[in-house]
Amino acid sequence: MSRDKIDVEYFFRELPEAIEELHKKIDRLSEHVKAIQNQSDHVPESMDVEQAANFLNIAVRTVYDKVYKRQLPAYKKGKNLYFYKEELYSYIASGKLKTHEEIKREAEAYIKTQKLNLT
């Protein structure tokens, strides 16, 4: 047998083990990538004033006014203002208009408590 033929036969005998080892390495790399992604998911996304204005669809001047009036959550570092996207979502959600059904339930609950206080 020639040397090349022996090398090829050896290669094919070792191929399943080599593939299995590659699969293990790929699995470890995938786990590592997922861990890094999970870490970056926990880091809140920050914005500057212009980005916050675009996100809220309001003027930059309005952002400054709302921060000054303490209506909008913000962080100041030096002369710069920063906002966290999650807090801006909460700000938007806090302005939710109640449905007729929600108002009705609140009114009924209020009347019940008032009746209890009168007796």
Residue pairs with C-beta under 8 A, 6 or more apart in sequence:
44 84
44 85
44 86
45 84
45 85
45 86
46 82
46 83
46 84
46 85
47 55
47 82
47 83
47 84
47 85
47 88
48 80
48 81
48 82
48 83
49 60
49 63
49 64
49 80
49 81
49 83
50 60
51 83
52 63
52 72
52 81
52 83
52 88
53 59
53 60
53 62
53 63
55 85
55 88
56 63
56 88
56 91
56 92
58 66
63 72
63 81
64 81
66 72
67 74
67 81
72 83
72 88
72 91
73 83
73 84
73 87
73 88
73 90
73 91
74 81
74 82
74 83
75 81
75 82
75 83
75 84
76 82
98 106
